[in-house]
Amino acid sequence: HPSIRFKKNLVKHILLAITLENIGFLLRSSGVLGFNTLKQTKLPTEDVIQFQSLDTLPNKVEPPKIISQRLVLRYPKYTKKFVTTSTKMDAKVLEGSTVSWQLQFDQEVDSVLLQYGDEVKHLKNQNGTYGQSIKMSGSTIYNFKYTAGKGNVYMSDLYALEMEKDQPPGIEIKGLAQFSSFEFDDQKELNFTATVSDDFGIADAAIIATVSKGSGESVKFREVRLQFDNVMVPHGRQQLLKKRLVLDNLKMGVGDELYFYVETKDYKTPKPNISRTETYFSVIKDTVSDVFALEGTM
């Protein structure tokens, strides 16, 4: 250990990387590189937000117009999706995402409001850019309203945010019959595969099994959670899982029954989506039985 040394001076390189990162941050924050301005993007004519005056009297003053607009979508962390931006004000948004707006006008305005559903929020003015954010909890329509000049009020057209639900995981079982039975001296095992899939990755998958012993009022149930034979890939969107289910390992005897299903969940927060298959049955046949009879008058 004392004789091992890196050929390069790592401390010097780390300090250089930190210095360059700080310089880049300062340049970006100052606007020198153009990242902080929305004026760099030329808006398509059909995307520009159009405002109409709510004043019934003719207005001789040219009202402020939008010169830059941006709709920013920040997806939930579990999706691992990058932030997306658009100049279009209509959007389909995954539930739990945060929607932000950034608007700039060619003239000074007094205030800008965001009206969505039954709620109203003021857009905050930061160096001439008016911004606001909401977290999606349902589909909604919205518009903007601003005041300028001598109390003149202008309102935009209506736009729509359509919330899309995060769909639960899918499960497909192969190589397994709905019902199976074994003789006492059979090789009592089940071999099958399960293909599990989800748009943003599978967090967990397991086999939920219940062993039934006895009959009538003396029946007893024991539930166990079984893992698949191969290891799951973290955040894997589609995974092929295999299982060799040996009934003897579950301490099943003659006449015992097994009920089980496959359950899987995704990474959705705060509450994951959970999917499960139909229930599968397996039994070890009981070929021995006692028969009681009465003969004549006995």
C-alpha positions, 0 to 999 in steps of 0.5 A, a space after each residue: 500500500 505505501 508504495 502505490 501512487 497514481 501517475 497523475 496528480 488527481 487533486 490538481 485535476 479535481 480542483 481544475 474541474 471545480 474551477 471550470 464548473 464554477 466559471 460555466 455556472 457564472 457565465 450561464 447565470 449572467 446571461 452571457 451565453 444566452 441561456 437565460 433569455 427566451 429571445 433566442 427562439 423565433 416563435 412559429 406564428 401558429 404557436 404565439 399566444 394571442 390576447 384580446 382586450 376586455 375593454 369595450 371601448 376602442 384602444 388607440 394604444 398598441 397593446 404588449 405582445 408576446 415575444 417569447 414563450 416556453 412551456 417546460 415539463 419536469 417529469 417525476 424523478 422515478 421516470 428518469 426522463 429529461 426536462 422537455 420544453 416547447 413553445 406550444 401551450 397545449 400539452 399531454 402531461 404525465 401525472 405528477 409532473 410539474 408544468 412551468 411557463 415563461 413569458 416575455 412581452 415587448 412592452 412593460 406590463 403591470 401583472 400577469 395571471 394564470 387562470 386554470 380550473 378554479 384557481 388563479 396564480 400570479 406569474 412572478 417577474 424575474 428580469 422581464 420574464 414572467 414565470 409560474 409552475 403547477 404540479 399536475 393532479 388532473 386534466 385542466 384548461 387554462 389561459 393567461 390574463 395581463 393588465 397594462 397601461 391605464 388598467 387595460 385588461 387582456 385575456 388569451 385563448 384557452 389552452 388544454 393540459 391533458 393528464 396521462 395516467 402512469 399505467 400499471 405494469 404488465 405480466 405475461 405467464 408462459 408454461 403454466 396451466 391454470 390447474 395442475 395435480 400430482 400423485 404422491 410419488 411424482 416429481 412435484 414441481 412447476 416450471 414457468 416464466 413471467 415477462 414483466 414490463 413497465 414504461 419506467 421500469 419494474 421495481 419488484 416482482 414476486 410469487 405470492 403463494 398460499 399452502 392449504 393443509 387439512 379440510 373442513 374446520 381443521 383447515 390451516 393456511 400458510 402464506 409465503 412470498 417467493 422470489 424468482 430464480 434469476 435476479 431482476 435488473 434495477 429499473 429494467 423496463 422489460 424482464 424475463 423471470 424464471 421460476 422452478 417451484 418445487 412443492 416439496 420445498 413448501 413442505 406440502 403433503 398428501 391432500 395439500 393444495 397450493 394457490 399462487 399468483 405473480 405480483 409486480 409493482 413499478 417505481 411510481 411515487 408516492 404510491 406504486 402501481 401494482 399488478 397481479 395475475 390470476 390465481 393458479 392452483 396445484 394439489 397433491 392427490 390423496 388416494 387414501 381414504 377411510 370409509 365408514 359404513 353400517 351393516 344391517 342393524 349394527 
